[in-house]
Amino acid sequence: MSSEQQKYTQELIRLCHDSFCNPSRFWDPNSGSAATNHDGRGNLLRPCGTGILPLLHQLCILIRDQLPRSHRFITCRLDDLLEMAKEKFYAFPFKDVPSCWRELFQAVSLLKVSVQVIGRSRGSFADVTLNQSCSSPLWDSGELDSIVGIVDMAIIMAGPSTEARSRSAIQTLFDVLEKIGEAGPSKPSVFSKEATPSKRRKLSHLDCFSKTPTFSPPVSVGILRMSNIPITEFEKRILQPRDLDIGPEPVIIQDSIDHWPALEERPWSKPSYLMSRTIGGRRLVPVELGRSYVDSGWSQKIIPFKEFVEDYIQHPPDSKVGTGYLAQHDLFAQIPALRDDIAIPDYCYTSCPPPHYTSPLAAKHSKLPALESPLLNAWFGPAGTISPLHTDPYHNILAQVVGRKYVRLYAPRTSEYLYPKGVEDGGVDMSNTSEVDLGILDGWDSTPHEQRAAQANFPLFSRAEYVDCILEEGECLYIPLGWWHYVRSLTPSFSVSFWFNHDTEDEDDLYNSS
């Protein structure tokens, strides 16, 4: 092991010792014992049951000691606790899972990481504290894969920790792992062997995503393009629309994100840069499999970022691998290094109107509380990925960072022609999604027979007026609250959506006069 790797390994061991398997984190605050480094974790986990905190406390001590006879007991108990927490994830709707089970899943995952990391010192933690030069074997890339996978799975499954201290420690963990990977050398892993020579050539010699569209729909009714609109003018456009029966209208904003590092010095258009920000592509991401989320056979899986890029983004258009889409994922909370490459557009902080009175979802949307800050989501996929015709509960600035997208939009007043779905089997409310598949109805993804059948099934759809555009790199599209939109990637595409709203209780009803 190089001296650099040795240094970072020691740093990693100390991080686990001080932050992840510190017994003081798991004192029961009601036990009558004082914890010298108590950080509130006990209060967060107490609702899981009276036996959880004592067990976690004991496991921390055993992990630090690293006695061979304890290893099986430690791993079995940690796996039991993870299964217990997972059961709760499936017992509730995701948003209703009690926070204690999320915290338990993450805390136990970090203890599993500590078992692997401290175990590399070939002895107890005392070997590190008393003999700062304890030997560790050469890092196996598979170990990095495993550690990254454990922590990312915890973040994706349970969400970011509610503790600022824990979030900071986890980010430090990823930073140190990235340094270990860069310091090399390390033994290859199964993960790295999976990359065929052709895939390796893609990343090393073709360090950019294809810009050639596989299909380009005609633009029928274009959307106004404006260069770097002043904030006051943008606010006036959406608060004082030209037609009260339509409300605020979409607009394409050019030149407003040119300063983003993601477009220039830290370009997301280069796979090599994205790999460097994801610990060599090891970070896990949730991927939707299938043409769109309303298609039969649609599914999801969690895979390494490198696998996603190689198998789904850079595959040839005629590949049999299928379509994979990293869609509506808060990638930037998971990977803050990418968050540093973008900035929230100032337009997201302007006053904005309430839901338009013609929207069938206006009452539902008006009950949503004001957001403290915009909601960010990543949308990364190959050519052909589709977001079916739907509407969202917030105003949206859609920033196109890489590639091109076709977007078609319908005003809320056309809703009666768009055939909104209802509540589906299982009680899932799909009223924000249209039954109409635009790709089939317009003949882009269908035979003439299938197109005629779709037109017969949805005879009123042709009455709905729309606007459309091809959104280019570096452009932002403002999508007003309640507007239906269909989005289709024409090339490999990386976009960021910024959802925002306004406290309508303080907003005059702009549409009373109608």
C-alpha positions in Angstrom: 0.0 0.0 0.0 1.3 3.5 -0.9 2.0 6.0 1.9 -0.9 8.1 0.6 -3.3 5.2 0.8 -1.9 4.3 4.3 -2.6 7.8 5.5 -6.1 7.9 4.1 -6.8 4.4 5.5 -5.9 5.7 9.0 -8.1 8.7 8.5 -11.0 6.3 7.5 -10.5 4.1 10.6 -10.5 7.1 12.9 -13.6 8.4 11.3 -15.4 5.2 11.9 -14.1 5.1 15.5 -15.1 8.6 16.3 -18.4 9.0 14.3 -20.0 5.7 13.4 -19.2 3.1 16.1 -18.7 5.4 19.0 -20.7 3.7 21.9 -21.6 7.1 23.4 -23.8 7.8 20.4 -26.2 5.0 21.5 -26.7 5.8 25.2 -30.3 5.7 26.2 -30.9 9.3 27.4 -33.4 7.9 29.9 -31.0 5.3 31.4 -29.6 7.7 33.9 -26.1 7.5 32.4 -24.3 10.5 31.0 -22.7 10.3 27.6 -19.6 12.4 27.1 -20.2 12.7 23.3 -24.0 12.4 23.3 -25.4 13.8 20.0 -29.1 13.0 20.3 -29.0 9.6 18.5 -30.5 7.9 21.5 -33.5 10.1 21.4 -34.0 9.4 17.6 -33.8 5.6 18.1 -35.7 5.1 21.3 -39.0 4.6 19.5 -37.6 1.5 17.8 -37.8 -0.4 21.1 -36.1 -0.6 24.5 -33.6 -3.2 23.4 -32.2 -1.4 20.4 -29.9 1.1 22.1 -28.2 -1.3 24.4 -27.6 -3.7 21.5 -26.1 -1.0 19.4 -24.0 0.2 22.3 -22.6 -3.3 22.8 -22.0 -3.8 19.1 -19.9 -0.7 18.9 -17.7 -2.0 21.7 -17.3 -5.3 19.9 -16.6 -3.7 16.5 -13.8 -1.7 18.1 -12.3 -4.8 19.8 -12.4 -6.8 16.5 -12.1 -10.1 18.3 -12.3 -13.0 15.8 -14.8 -14.9 17.9 -17.2 -11.9 17.9 -17.2 -11.4 14.1 -20.1 -13.7 13.3 -22.2 -12.4 16.2 -21.6 -8.8 15.0 -22.5 -9.4 11.4 -25.6 -11.5 12.3 -26.9 -8.9 14.7 -26.3 -6.1 12.2 -28.1 -8.0 9.4 -31.0 -8.7 11.8 -31.4 -5.1 12.6 -31.2 -4.1 8.9 -34.0 -6.6 8.1 -36.1 -5.3 11.0 -35.8 -1.8 9.6 -36.5 -2.9 6.0 -39.7 -4.6 7.1 -40.9 -1.2 8.4 -40.1 0.4 5.0 -42.6 -2.0 3.3 -45.2 -1.7 6.1 -45.9 2.0 5.5 -46.1 4.3 2.4 -42.6 5.6 2.0 -43.4 9.1 3.2 -45.0 7.7 6.4 -42.2 5.4 7.5 -41.4 6.5 11.1 -38.1 8.4 11.2 -36.7 6.1 13.9 -36.6 3.2 11.4 -34.8 5.3 8.8 -32.3 6.4 11.4 -31.8 2.8 12.5 -31.2 1.6 8.9 -28.6 4.3 8.4 -26.9 3.8 11.8 -26.6 0.0 11.3 -25.3 0.5 7.7 -22.5 2.7 9.1 -21.7 0.1 11.7 -21.3 -2.5 8.9 -18.9 -0.1 7.2 -17.0 0.2 10.4 -16.7 -3.6 10.7 -15.0 -3.6 7.3 -12.8 -0.6 7.8 -11.5 -1.2 11.3 -11.0 -4.8 10.5 -8.4 -3.8 8.0 -6.1 -2.7 10.9 -5.6 -6.5 11.7 -6.5 -5.9 15.3 -8.4 -3.7 17.7 -8.7 0.0 17.4 -5.9 0.2 20.0 -3.5 -0.9 17.2 -4.3 2.4 15.5 -4.3 4.7 18.5 -1.2 3.3 20.1 0.8 2.4 17.0 -0.2 4.9 14.3 1.7 2.8 11.8 -0.5 -0.3 11.9 -0.3 -2.3 8.7 -3.2 -2.7 6.4 -3.4 -4.8 3.2 -3.6 -3.4 -0.3 -7.1 -2.0 -0.9 -9.2 -4.3 -3.1 -11.4 -2.3 -5.4 -14.2 -4.7 -4.3 -13.8 -3.3 -0.8 -14.4 0.2 -2.1 -17.4 -1.0 -4.0 -18.8 -2.7 -1.0 -18.4 0.3 1.4 -19.8 2.8 -1.1 -22.7 0.5 -1.8 -23.6 0.0 1.8 -23.7 3.7 2.5 -25.4 4.7 -0.7 -28.1 2.1 -0.2 -28.7 3.6 3.2 -29.1 7.1 1.8 -31.4 5.9 -1.0 -33.5 3.6 1.1 -33.7 5.8 4.3 -33.0 9.3 3.0 -30.3 11.6 4.2 -29.8 11.7 8.0 -31.7 14.3 10.0 -28.5 15.0 11.9 -26.1 17.6 10.5 -23.2 15.8 12.2 -24.0 12.5 10.6 -24.4 14.0 7.1 -21.1 15.7 7.5 -19.4 12.5 8.6 -20.9 10.6 5.7 -19.6 13.2 3.2 -16.2 13.0 4.8 -16.3 9.2 4.4 -17.0 9.6 0.6 -14.2 12.2 0.3 -11.7 9.9 2.0 -12.8 6.9 -0.1 -12.3 9.0 -3.3 -8.8 9.9 -2.1 -8.0 6.2 -1.5 -9.2 5.3 -4.9 -7.2 8.1 -6.5 -4.0 7.3 -4.5 -3.9 3.7 -5.9 -2.7 1.2 -6.7 -5.5 -1.2 -5.7 -6.4 -4.7 -6.7 -9.1 -5.0 -9.4 -12.6 -6.0 -8.4 -15.4 -7.9 -9.9 -17.0 -4.6 -10.6 -14.1 -3.4 -12.7 -13.8 -6.7 -14.5 -17.4 -6.4 -15.7 -16.4 -3.5 -18.0 -15.6 -5.0 -21.4 -12.7 -3.6 -23.5 -15.2 -1.8 -25.7 -16.8 -0.2 -22.7 -13.4 0.9 -21.4 -12.7 2.4 -24.8 -15.9 4.4 -24.6 -14.9 6.1 -21.3 -11.3 6.7 -22.2 -11.4 7.7 -25.9 -15.0 9.0 -26.5 -15.1 11.3 -23.5 -18.4 13.0 -24.5 -22.0 12.0 -25.0 -23.4 11.8 -28.4 -25.0 14.9 -29.8 -26.7 13.3 -32.7 -30.4 13.0 -32.3 -32.0 9.6 -33.1 -35.3 11.3 -33.8 -36.5 14.9 -33.9 -40.2 15.7 -33.8 -41.4 18.7 -35.7 -42.1 21.8 -33.6 -45.6 23.1 -34.4 -46.2 26.0 -32.1 -43.0 27.4 -30.8 -42.4 28.9 -27.3 -41.1 32.4 -26.8 -37.3 32.6 -26.2 -35.8 35.4 -24.2 -32.2 36.1 -23.2 -31.5 36.3 -19.5 -34.8 37.9 -18.5 -34.5 40.4 -15.6 -36.1 39.0 -12.5 -38.6 41.8 -12.3 -39.8 41.2 -15.9 -40.1 37.5 -15.3 -42.2 38.1 -12.2 -44.4 40.5 -14.1 -45.0 38.0 -16.9 -46.2 35.3 -14.5 -48.2 37.6 -12.1 -49.8 39.6 -14.9 -50.4 37.2 -17.7 -51.6 38.5 -21.1 -54.7 36.2 -21.0 -56.3 35.5 -17.6 -58.1 32.5 -19.0 -54.7 30.9 -19.7 -52.7 32.3 -16.8 -48.9 32.4 -16.9 -47.3 30.8 -20.0 -44.1 28.9 -20.7 -41.0 30.8 -21.7 -37.5 29.6 -22.7 -34.8 31.5 -20.9 -31.4 31.7 -22.6 -28.0 32.7 -21.3 -29.1 32.5 -17.6 -27.0 29.5 -16.6 -23.9 30.1 -18.7 -21.9 30.6 -15.5 -22.6 27.1 -14.2 -19.4 25.0 -13.8 -21.5 22.0 -15.1 -21.5 23.7 -18.5 -17.8 24.7 -18.7 -14.9 23.9 -16.3 -16.6 20.9 -14.7 -18.6 19.6 -17.7 -21.3 17.1 -17.2 -21.1 16.3 -20.9 -17.8 14.4 -20.2 -18.3 10.9 -18.7 -14.8 11.0 -17.2 -15.8 14.0 -15.1 -19.0 12.3 -13.9 -16.9 9.2 -13.0 -14.5 11.4 -11.0 -17.4 12.8 -8.9 -18.9 9.4 -8.2 -15.7 7.6 -6.8 -14.9 6.1 -10.1 -18.6 5.4 -10.9 -19.1 3.4 -7.7 -21.9 5.6 -6.3 -25.3 3.9 -6.5 -28.2 5.5 -8.3 -31.9 4.4 -8.7 -32.7 3.7 -12.3 -36.1 3.4 -13.9 -36.2 0.6 -16.5 -38.6 0.9 -19.4 -39.8 3.5 -21.9 -41.9 5.4 -19.3 -43.4 4.9 -15.9 -46.9 4.2 -17.3 -45.7 1.3 -19.6 -46.3 -2.3 -18.7 -43.1 -4.0 -17.6 -41.7 -0.8 -16.1 -39.5 -1.4 -13.1 -36.7 0.1 -11.0 -33.3 -1.0 -9.8 -30.3 0.4 -7.9 -27.0 0.1 -9.7 -23.5 1.7 -9.7 -23.3 5.0 -11.7 -20.7 3.6 -14.0 -22.9 0.6 -14.9 -25.7 3.0 -15.6 -23.6 5.2 -17.9 -22.0 2.3 -19.8 -25.1 0.1 -20.2 -27.8 2.7 -20.7 -26.4 6.1 -21.7 -23.6 5.0 -24.1 -25.1 2.0 -25.6 -25.9 2.2 -29.4 -29.5 3.2 -30.3 -30.3 -0.3 -31.6 -29.0 -2.0 -28.4 -31.2 -4.7 -26.8 -30.3 -3.6 -23.3 -33.5 -1.5 -23.0 -34.0 2.0 -21.6 -32.7 3.1 -18.3 -33.6 6.5 -16.8 -32.3 8.2 -13.7 -35.5 10.2 -13.2 -36.7 12.6 -10.5 -33.9 11.8 -8.1 -32.4 14.2 -5.6 -28.9 13.3 -6.8 -27.5 16.5 -5.4 -28.4 15.7 -1.8 -26.8 12.3 -2.3 -23.7 13.7 -4.1 -23.0 17.3 -3.0 -20.0 17.5 -5.3 -22.4 17.7 -8.3 -24.6 20.2 -6.4 -21.6 22.5 -6.4 -21.6 22.5 -10.2 -25.0 24.3 -10.5 -26.9 27.1 -8.8 -30.6 27.7 -8.1 -31.9 30.2 -10.7 -33.0 33.5 -9.2 -36.3 33.0 -10.9 -37.2 30.4 -8.3 -37.3 33.1 -5.6 -39.8 35.4 -7.3 -43.4 35.7 -6.2 -45.6 33.4 -8.3 -49.3 32.9 -8.8 -51.6 30.3 -7.2 -53.0 27.4 -9.2 -55.0 28.5 -12.2 -58.7 28.3 -11.7 -59.2 26.1 -14.8 -57.0 23.3 -13.4 -59.0 20.3 -12.1 -56.2 19.9 -9.6 -56.3 23.5 -8.4 -57.9 22.8 -5.0 -55.4 20.0 -4.3 -52.4 22.0 -5.3 -53.5 25.1 -3.3 -53.3 23.1 -0.1 -49.6 22.4 -0.5 -47.5 24.4 2.0 -45.0 27.0 0.7 -41.5 25.5 0.1 -38.7 26.8 2.2 -36.4 26.3 -0.7 -36.8 24.9 -4.3 -36.9 21.1 -4.8 -34.1 19.9 -7.0 -34.2 16.7 -9.1 -31.9 15.2 -11.6 -33.1 13.7 -15.0 -30.4 11.7 -16.8 -31.0 9.3 -19.5 -30.3 8.2 -23.1 -32.1 9.3 -26.2 -35.7 8.0 -26.2 -36.4 8.4 -22.5 -39.9 9.8 -22.0 -41.8 11.5 -19.2 -45.5 10.9 -20.3 -48.0 13.7 -20.4 -48.5 14.9 -16.8 -48.7 17.9 -14.6 -46.8 18.8 -11.4 -47.9 20.6 -8.2 -45.2 23.3 -8.4 -43.9 25.9 -10.8 -40.8 24.5 -12.5 -37.6 25.8 -14.1 -36.2 23.0 -16.2 -32.5 23.5 -16.9 -31.0 21.6 -19.8 -27.3 20.9 -19.0 -26.5 18.2 -21.5 -28.2 17.2 -24.8 -31.6 18.2 -26.2 -35.2 17.5 -25.3 -38.5 17.8 -27.0 -41.2 19.3 -24.8 -44.9 19.8 -25.5 -47.1 21.7 -23.1 -50.9 22.1 -22.6 -52.6 24.8 -20.5 -54.7 23.7 -17.5 -57.9 24.7 -19.3 -57.3 21.9 -21.9 -57.5 19.2 -19.1 -60.9 18.0 -20.2 -59.4 16.9 -23.6 -56.4 15.2 -22.1 -58.0 12.2 -20.5 -56.5 12.3 -17.0 -56.2 9.0 -15.2 -57.9 8.3 -11.9 -57.1 6.3 -8.8 -55.6 3.0 -9.9 -55.6 -0.4 -8.4 -53.8 -0.3 -5.0 -55.1 3.2 -4.4 -52.5 5.1 -6.3 -53.8 8.5 -7.4 -52.7 9.0 -11.1 -54.9 12.0 -11.8 -51.9 14.1 -12.7 -51.1 11.8 -15.6 -52.8 11.5 -19.0 -54.0 8.2 -20.5 -52.8 9.4 -23.9 -49.5 8.1 -25.2 -48.3 11.0 -27.4 -45.7 8.8 -29.1 -48.4 6.4 -30.3 -51.1 8.9 -31.1 -48.7 11.1 -33.2 -47.2 8.0 -34.9 -43.7 8.4 -33.5 -43.7 5.0 -31.7 -46.5 3.2 -33.5 -47.7 1.5 -36.6 -50.4 3.3 -38.7 -52.9 0.8 -37.3 -51.9 1.5 -33.7 -52.0 5.3 -34.3 -55.6 5.1 -35.8 -56.7 3.0 -32.8 -55.3 5.6 -30.4 -57.0 8.4 -32.2 -60.3 6.5 -32.0 -59.9 5.9 -28.3 -59.2 9.5 -27.5 -61.3 11.5 -30.0 -61.3 14.8 -28.0 -57.5 15.0 -27.7 -57.0 16.7 -31.0 -59.0 19.7 -29.7 -56.4 20.5 -27.1 -54.2 23.4 -28.1 -50.5 23.2 -27.2 -47.1 24.8 -27.5 -43.9 22.9 -28.0 -40.1 23.3 -28.4 -36.7 21.6 -28.5 -34.9 22.6 -25.4 -31.2 23.1 -26.1 -28.1 22.8 -23.9 -27.8 25.9 -21.6 -31.5 26.8 -21.9 -34.1 26.9 -19.1 -37.8 26.3 -19.7 -40.3 27.8 -17.3 -43.2 25.4 -16.8 -46.1 27.1 -15.0 -47.9 25.3 -12.2 -50.6 23.0 -13.5 -49.4 22.9 -17.2 -49.4 19.5 -18.7 -46.1 18.5 -20.3 -44.7 15.7 -22.3 -40.9 15.4 -22.3 -38.7 13.3 -24.7 -34.9 13.1 -24.8 -33.6 13.4 -28.4 -30.0 12.7 -27.4 -28.3 11.6 -24.1 -29.7 14.2 -21.8 -28.9 15.6 -18.3 -31.5 18.1 -16.9 -32.2 19.6 -13.5 -35.6 20.6 -12.4 -36.2 23.3 -9.8 -39.7 23.1 -8.3 -40.9 26.2 -6.4 -44.1 27.8 -5.2 -45.4 30.7 -3.1 -47.5 31.1 0.0 -50.8 31.7 -1.8 -52.4 32.9 1.5 -50.5 36.1 1.0 -51.2 36.3 -2.7 -54.3 38.2 -4.1 -56.5 35.9 -6.2 -55.3 37.0 -9.6 -58.2 35.2 -11.3 -61.2 36.5 -9.4 -62.1 38.8 -12.2 -62.6 35.8 -14.4 
